[in-house]
Amino acid sequence: MLKFSNMNQKKISSLENWAVGLIFLLALGLYFCFGFFHLTKFDTADEHFWIDSDRIAQYWQAMKEGDWKKTRINNKPGISLAYISGIGLAFDKNHDAEIKERGAVFARYDSQEFQKINFLYRFPLLLFNGLFSIFFFWIIAKLTENRWIGLWSATLILLSPILLGISQIVNPDTLSWLFCSATIFSFLFFLKTGLKKIALLTALFFGLALATKYIALILVYFLFFIFLSQLLFFHKAKNDSQEIFRQALAYLAIILGGFLLLVFLMPAVFVKSKYLFADVIDFDHKGFIFWSVLFADAMIALDAFFWKSRALIFCQEQLGRYKGVIFKSIVGIVAGLSVFTLVNWALGINFFDLEAVPFDSRQSDFFLSLPFWKKLILQARPLVFSLTPLVLLALLFVWLKTIFQKTEHAFLVHMLTAFVLVYWIVVTMQNLLVNIRYGIILQPVVIFLATLGIWEFLQHKPFRKIHKLVISFLIIALSVISLYLVKPFYFNYANGLLPRENLITGAWGYGGYEAGQAITTLAEKKDMIVIADYPGICPFVAGRCADISNDNKEKVIEILNQNRDDVYFVLSRRGQVRWGYIGQFIEAKKKPPLWELLIDDRPGNFIRVYKQK
């Protein structure tokens, strides 16, 4: 079996085992304390598609009636949301009560009912993600043969502002990072142990990852990369052809098992096979890569079964000498991009004029016009500045040490770092600029890497005598500080190394509750009119309210030109990107805001309240 560690681990005493368990429960308790706070008091983009537009309800109605075509509720596809967040559907007996009155332009909400519905659908996700950290604790402890590394990884995952923030939101990304990372960790553990039950567990997580978001297709290629890497550079093929044969078959079974689970959860595939073959396997016309990988795996299996892995042994002999160069280059590229990003933005140097590229360019003409290497550099920005200082420093440390010295868990560092690079390259090839939400599947991977960095750092003589319990409490304390500083807007976290004038994410619906409360306090009349330039405000306003849209923009412009004393406007950064009407009106009138909230204390992430007269 593959050995991931170069050193024998010291056994933990039974007393320390109890201490480890109690510390984990402390971290889990803190996760729920921060997670429940403000859980219902915001309304993010896209959530209404899953809750109000009946995607979740449609899935269960389709399953009940056998209308298989309608089990494809979205092109992501977001099926796992229907199973976890969908628990709230059983308790949502009066969904329409959240809107008291709906007119042609304006609506009047019942804020309490709206928050109740938020809780019903968000609580299951928050609970599931929190409890799933038990698996991360277990699998990482097993992988590294070190309970401390398992504990610290699970703690940092639980108390990560970004991961906690997304766990409060009804969105496929809330589960995508969890199932994708679980698939990777489980597969690594399978290669280490060869246990069939771990292979089954890997297939289960892979299927759930596919049923959550099709970005999980990248795992087909990355798991094969891990398998091939350990065969070529970390395995003695001469003595283990039977094991190689079993591993090759297991990889194939994991991939096929995952797809079978997807089909079972989304039987719309039986109605239209394109939902599987065109939308997933042949996405972006890259289906030939999928079939090539499965063919290569089959060739490895046949080589092992009939020829005792002779072809593989030949490849080992030819490529084995380049092992250090290949994997240290991978680590060097990712570390180099991260350090460059950190220096370029933190110090305001602005090499290559990269600061001119907004974080939300995505697939804008401006971003598409950039050369490939500039796009690749920009992919590192959201990751580097969304990590807490502790995680970022430990991550850079383990990368730099791996490049220049031996590390205890070199194989894990190489493989997990390769995933970061593969992901960045894939999204760059798709001409997509990653933001916090799209790149969230990298978060648990780099947190695991950072924990390995913490462990490596503590192996230096001056730090060996520090008790691991002290380190555990220090990790919790530093993580709580990061959470507290951004509370309650966790998903908008950016570390202090990013200058205040820079952004890596928009408000994304945060601040609507606070703006609604401010308007209620400021209003002289309870029956006021509120116009917001972005969704997330109206559910928390006592009066009539409207979000600007293509359907009502003419009416909004008409109201803007009236001289009324009962009209309030709410401006946000994202809204002004989409709609300029209110901003232009306010600028023309030279009106100061009556109230303002800066998310994460960043001037560019503002929510402002104005009054027309």
N, C-alpha and C positions, 0 to 999 in steps of 0.2 A: 504493500500500500504506500501511497505517497506520504512523505513526511514533511510537514509544513514548518516545523520548528527545529532549530539547530541545537537547542539546549534542553536539558532535563528540567522540568518544573518542580519547584519545591511544593510539597503537599500542604494544603491549608488545614489547620487544626479545626476540630469540631466547633470550638468557640468562635473562631474566625468565620466559619460557615454561617453561624447564626448572625454574626455581625454583618456579613455580606448580604444576607437576606433582609435584615432590618434596614440597611442603607438603601437597598433597592426599593423597599416599601416606602421609605421616606421620599425617594425621587418620584415614585409613582403618585404618592399623595400630593406632592408639590405640583406635579403635572395636572392633576385634577383641580387643585386650588386655583391655579392660573387659568386652566381651560374653562372652568365653569364661569369664571368672572367675565362678564360682558358677552357671554355666549350668544345671547339673543338680540343684542343691541347693535346690530349692523345688518346691512343687506348688500351682498356682493353681486358683481356682474355674473350672469349666467345661472345663478342659483334658481331663479324663477322658472327657467326652462325645465328643471328637474322636479320642482315642487309644485309650482302653479300651472305650468303648461302640461302637466300630467304625464311626463315621460315615465316616472316611476309607477304611477297608477296605471298607465297604458300597458306596461310590461305584465303586471299581475292580472289585469283584465284579459290580456291576450292569452296568457297561460291558462287562465281559468276557462276561457271559451274555446281554446284550441285554435285560435287565430294566429298561427305561427308566424306569419309574415310581420305582424305588428310587434313581435318580440325584439325586432331590431329598432330600438327606441332612439338610437343616435348613431352617427357614424364613428363614434370614438371606440367602443360602443356604450360604455358605462353600465353594463349589466350588473356588476357587483354592487353598484350603488342601490339598485333595486332590492337587493337582498339585505343590505346592512342599513342604509338610511331608510329603506322601505319599511322597516319595522315601525316607523312613525305613522305609516299609512293606517295601521290597525287602530290607532288612537285618534286619528284625524277625522272626527265625526262631523265637523261643521266648518269645512275649509273656507267657504264663501263668506263667513262672518267677519273675515279680516277687512273687508271693504263694506263700509256702511252705505255708501252712495257712489254711484258711478255715472258721470255725465259724459257728454260728447268729448270734452276736453279735460275736465277736472274730476278728481275722485276724492272721497273722504274715507280715511282708513280708521280702523279700530286698532290702535297701537298694541294694546294688551293681547288681542287675539292674534295679531301678526307675530308678536314675540312668542306666543304659545306654539304657533305652528313652526317657527324657527327651532324651538327647543325639541319638538317631536322628531324632526328630521336630522338635526345636528347632533343631538345627544348620543344616538347609537354609534355614529362615526367617532366621536371623541372617546367614547368608552371602548370601542373595538380597537382603535389605534393604541390607546393606553395599555390595554391588556395584552396586545400583541408584542409589546416590549418584553414580555416574559420569554417569548420565543427568541427574540434577538439576544437576550441575556444567555439563554441556553445554548443556542447554536454557535455564538461567538466564543463562549467559554469552551465548548467542545472543539471548535476549530483550532484554537490557540492552546488548548490544554491549560487554560489559565482563567480562573474565575474572576480575578481582579479585572482583567481586560474585558471579560464579558460584562461585569458590573459597570465599569466606566463607560463602555460603549452604549449600553442600554440607558444609562443615566443621561449621557449627552444627547442621545436621540430623544428621550422623553422631554428634556429641558431645552431643546433647540427652539429658539423663537420661531423660525420658519416652519419647522415641522409641527409645532404646536399650533401655529396660526392656521395652517392648511387643514389641520384636523378638526377645526371648527366650521369648516365650509363644506357645503354639499356640492361636490365637484369630483369628477373621475380622478383628478390629480391627488385627491385626498387619500386614495387607496393605491394609486399607481406606484408611488415610491415604495410603499410598503411591500406589495407583492413582487415587484421587480427585484428589490434588494433581497427579499426572502428567497427568491429563486436562485440568485447568484450564490448566496451563503450556503444554501442547501446543496447546491451542485458541488461546491468546493468540499463540503463535508462528505458528500458521496464519494468523491475521488479519493478522499483520505481513508474512508472506512470500507467502501464497496458494499455497504448495507442496502438490501433491496428496499427496505421501508423508507430509507432516505431518498432513494430514487423516486419512489412513489410520491413522497412529500414534495420533491422538486417538481414533478409533473403537475401536482395539484396547484402549487403556487404559480407555475408558469401558465396554466390554464386560467387561473383567476386573474393573472396579470393581463393576459390577452383579452379576457372578458371585461376588463376595466378600461384599458386604453391600448390601441394598436401599436403604440411605440414599443410595446413589449416584444414586437417582432425582432427587435435588435438583439434580444436574448438568444434567438436561434443561432445567430452568428457569433455572439460573444461566448456562449457556452462552448461552442465548437472551438473557438480560439483558446479557451482555457484547456480544453481536452487535448487539443493538438500541441499546445505549448508544453504541458506536462509530459506528453509522450516524447517530444523531440528533445527537451532540455532537462527534464527532471525525472526521467524514468529509465529503468534498465530493461529495454525491450528483449534482450537476449534470454532473460530468465522468466519473462512474464507474458508470453504471447497469449496464453489463455485468459489472463486477466484483462489484457488489452481488448481481446475479442468481446469479453463480457462488458467492458466499459463502452465500447463502440455500440453494442446492441442497446445498452442502457441509455446512452445519449439519444439514439433513435426512438426508443420507447418513451423517453421523457418528452421529446418534441411532439410525437404523434399523440401521446396521452394528453398533453396540454391542448392540442387542437380539438381532440375529441371532447374534452370538457367544455371548450368554447362552443362547440356545436350543440352539446347537450343543454347548455345554458341559453343559447340563442338559436332555437330550432328554425328561425327564419332562413337559415342556410339551406334547409331541405326544400324550401319554396323557391329560393333564388340562390344558386351556388355562387353567383358573383359576389355575394356578401362575404364569402370566404376566400375565393380564389382571386378575384379582381381587387377587392377592397383591402385584403390583408396580404396574402402571399405575393401577389403581383403589384403591390403598392408602388407607385411611381415607376411602373414598368421594370421593376428590379426582380421579378420572379425567378429569373435565370440564376440569380445568386443563391436563392433559397434551395433550388433543386441541385445546384452545384455542390452546396455544402452537404446535403444529404447523400449525394453520390460519393463525395470524398469520404464521408464517414463509412459508407458501405464498403468502399475499397480498403479502408483500414481494417475493417472486420474480416473481409475475405483474405487479405494479406496475412492476418494473424491466424486465421483458421487453416488455410491451405499451405502457407509458406513460412510459418513460424515468424512472421513479422520481418522478413528479410528486407523488403522495400523500406520499412520504417527504420530498421537498423542502418541501412545505407544512408538514409536522410539524416539520422542522428550523427553518423560519422562525419558527414559533410558539413552539417550546420552546428554541431555541438560546440565547436571552437568559438562560435560567434555569440554564444549565449549571453555572456556579460555585456557585450557591445549592444546587442539588440535590446535587452531589457533595461539596461541603464540609460540607453538613448530614449526609450519610452518615458521613463521616470524624469529624465532630464528635460524633455520637451514640455511635459506637463508642468514640472516645477518652474521651468524657465518662463513659460507663458504666465504662470501665476505670479511670479516675482516681478516680471515686467509690468503686469497689470497693476499690482500693488504699488510699485514705485511711480508709475506713470500717472495714476489718478491721485494717490495719497499726497504726492509732492507737487502735483499740478504741473508736471513737466510737459505733458501733452505731445509726446512723440507722435509723429505721423498724423497729427490733427485728429486723433481718435475721439477726443472729447466732443467733437462736433456731431458724433453719431448718437442720437437719443437712445435710451435704453429700450424704448418701445417702438423702434423702427421696424422690427419684425421682418416683413417682406416688402418694405417701401422701396421705391425706385432709388433712393439715396443709398440704402444698404446694398441693394442689388448691384449698384455700379462699382462697389469696392472690389479690389482684387481679393483672391481667396485667402491670402495670408493675413490681410487685415480683418477679414470676417472671422478667421480662426482666433485671432487675438481677442476680439470682442466677446467671444463666447465665454472667456474666463471671467469677465467682469462681474456678472451677477453672482457667481459662485464665491469668488474671493471676498467680496464685500458683504455677503449674506451670512458668513460664518462668524461665530463669536471669536473674540481675540484668542482665547485659549485654544479653540479648535484650529484656527488658522495657523498659529505659531507652531503647534504640535504637528500639524500636517506638513508644513514647510520643513520642519526638523527631520521628520522621518524620510522625506524625499531626499534631502541633502545628504543625510547619513547613508542612505541606500546607494547613492551615487558614488560616495567616496570610501565607505567602509562596509563591513559585513553587518547585517542585521539579523535578528533572531527569526523573524518571520518574513524572509525575503520573498518567498513565492507569493504569499498573500499581498505583500506590498506591490509586487510587479503586476499581478493580475488585476487588483482593484484599481491601480493607477491606469492600467491599460483601458479599463472600462471608461474612465473619464475621457481619455484621449479619443477612443472610438466614438463615444457619444458626441463629442465636439466636432469631430470630422464628419460624421453622418449628418448632423443638422446643418453644418456649413455647406455640405454638398447639396442639401435641399434648399439652399439660399434662405435659411430661416435664422433670425437672430434670437437666441435663447433668452428668455426672461426668467424670473424667479420661479414661476409656476411650471414652465415647460422643462426647466432644468432641475426640478425638485428630486428626480430619481437619483441624482448624484449625491444628495445630502447624506443619507445613511452610509453610503460607501465611503465618503471622505471622513465622516465621523469615526468610522471603524479604523481607517488609516491613521487619523489623529490619535486615537487611543493607543495604537501600536507605537506612535511617536512618543506619547507620554511614558509608556513602559520602557522604551529604549532610553529615554532621557534619564529615567530613574535607575538605570543600570550603571551609570557613572558612579565612581567611588564616593564622591561627596554626598550623594543622595540615596545610597543603598540603605542607610540606617533609618531613613524616614519611614515610619510605619504606613502601610497602605491604607489604613483607616483614616489617617490624617489626610492623605492625598484624596481619598474619596470625599471627605467633607469639604475639602478645598474645591474640588471639581463642582460639587453641588452649589457651594457658596458663589463661585464665579458665574455659574450658569444662572442662578437666581438673580444676580445683579443685572445680567444682560436682559433677562425677562422683565424685571421690574422697571428698567429704564425705558422700555418701549411699551409697557402695559398701558392699555389693553390691545394695542394695534400690532400684535405679534408678527403678522405676515408682512408688515412693512419694515421689519427690522433691517438695519444696515449698521455694520460696526463703525466705531468711531474713527477708523482710518480713512473712511470715505468723507471728503470735505462736505460740509453742510449744503453747499450749493449744488451738489451732484445727487442724482437719484438713480436707483436701480429697480424701482417699482413704483407704480402709482398708488393712490389711496385705496383703490379697488373696493369702494363702497364704505370704507371706514369713515367715521365722522358724521354720518347721516343722523344718527340718534342725537348726538351732541348739538348739531345744527337745529334739529327739530325742537329740542329743549330750549335752546337760545331764542328761537323765534317765539315760542310760547311765552317766554319770560318778557320779551321785548314788545309783543303785540298789545296794542291798546284794545283791540277788538278780538274776540275769540273766533269770529267768522272771517278771518283774513284769507287772502289768496296767496299761495306760494308757488313759484315757478322755479324748478331746479334744472340745471343743465346736465344732470347725470342721475341715473337711478340710485336709490338708496336713501333718499331724503323723505319722500312722501309718506311712507308707512309710519313715520315718527312725528308727523305734523298734525296738529289738532284741527286745522282748517282745511279748506279745499286746496288741492295740490295737483300739479301736473309736471311730468318730466318732458323735456323737449324731445320731439321726434319728428320724423318727416310728415307724419299725419297731422300734427297740430302746430307746426311751426308758423303758419300764417296767422293763426289765432294768437300765438305768443307774440309775434311782432306787433299785432294790433294792440295788445295790452301794453306792450312796451312803450308805445306811442301815446298812451293815455296818461293823464296826470292824476292818478288815483293814490289815495293815502292808505289803502288796505292791502297793497301788494308788496310782497317780499320776494327777493331773488336770492338764490343760492348758487354760488359759483364754485367750481372745482377745477383743478388742473386738467384732468382728463376731459371734463365737459367742454372746456375752452378749446381743446384740441379738436373735438368733434363739432362743436357748435360755437360760433362767435357772436351770436346775437346779443346775449346778455352782456358779455364783456365789452362789446362795442358800445352798447348803450351806457353802461356805467362809466366807461372812459370818456364818452362825450359829455356826460353830466358832471364829471370830476367828483364823483361821490366817494367819500371814505366808507369803508365797511363798518357796519354796526357791531359785528362780531367776526372773529377769525380763529381758526384752529389750524395749527401746523402739525401734520402727522409726522411723528418721529423728530419733531423740531426742525424740519427741513422746509425752508421757504417755498421751494418749488412744489411741495405736496400740500396745498392749501385747500381749506373749505372756508368760504366767506359768505356772510349774510349781508344783504343790502336792502334798503327800503326805497320804493320808487319815489315817494314824496317826503 
